[in-house]
Amino acid sequence: MPAACTLAVAVFVIDPTTHTTLLLEPGTQITAPAIAEQITHPGAWTPEPRRQSGRTKAETQ
């Protein structure tokens, strides 16, 4: 998992420290692996931006 991923939808997870239920809203950035591994549905995450190659458009033609 990258350093931070962003939620696309609201999800419920269990806080690994307090064992309470948390509601995470869309747009929340998740950096804790213990939280992220609970969110298994791929549609819960915003798509990662496409990575640009180091070449410019002119160089590829």
C-alpha positions as CSV (number, residue, x, y, z in Angstrom):
1,M,0.0,0.0,0.0
2,P,1.3,3.5,-0.8
3,A,2.0,6.0,1.9
4,A,-1.6,7.2,1.9
5,C,-4.7,6.2,0.1
6,T,-8.0,8.0,-0.1
7,L,-11.5,6.6,0.5
8,A,-14.1,7.0,-2.2
9,V,-17.0,5.9,0.0
10,A,-17.8,5.8,3.7
11,V,-16.7,2.7,5.6
12,F,-16.9,1.3,9.1
13,V,-13.7,-0.2,10.6
14,I,-12.6,-1.2,14.1
15,D,-10.0,1.0,15.7
16,P,-7.1,-1.5,16.5
17,T,-6.2,0.4,19.7
18,T,-9.6,1.1,21.3
19,H,-11.6,-1.6,19.6
20,T,-14.4,0.8,18.9
21,T,-16.3,1.1,15.6
22,L,-15.2,4.1,13.5
23,L,-17.0,5.6,10.5
24,L,-14.6,7.0,8.0
25,E,-16.0,9.4,5.5
26,P,-15.2,9.7,1.7
27,G,-12.1,11.7,1.2
28,T,-10.4,10.4,4.3
29,Q,-6.7,9.6,3.8
30,I,-5.7,6.4,5.4
31,T,-2.1,5.9,6.4
32,A,-2.3,3.3,9.1
33,P,-1.8,-0.3,7.7
34,A,-4.0,-1.7,10.5
35,I,-6.9,0.4,9.3
36,A,-6.3,-0.1,5.6
37,E,-6.1,-3.9,5.7
38,Q,-9.7,-3.9,7.1
39,I,-11.0,-2.2,3.9
40,T,-10.9,-5.0,1.4
41,H,-13.4,-3.8,-1.3
42,P,-11.4,-2.3,-4.1
43,G,-14.3,0.1,-4.9
44,A,-13.8,1.8,-1.5
45,W,-10.6,3.5,-2.6
46,T,-10.3,6.4,-5.0
47,P,-8.4,5.4,-8.2
48,E,-4.7,6.2,-8.1
49,P,-3.7,8.9,-10.6
50,R,-2.0,7.6,-13.7
51,R,1.7,7.9,-13.5
52,Q,3.4,10.1,-16.1
53,S,6.4,8.7,-17.8
54,G,9.5,10.9,-17.8
55,R,9.1,11.6,-21.5
56,T,7.1,14.5,-23.0
57,K,4.4,14.1,-25.6
58,A,6.8,15.4,-28.3
59,E,9.4,12.8,-27.4
60,T,7.0,9.9,-28.0
61,Q,6.1,10.9,-31.5
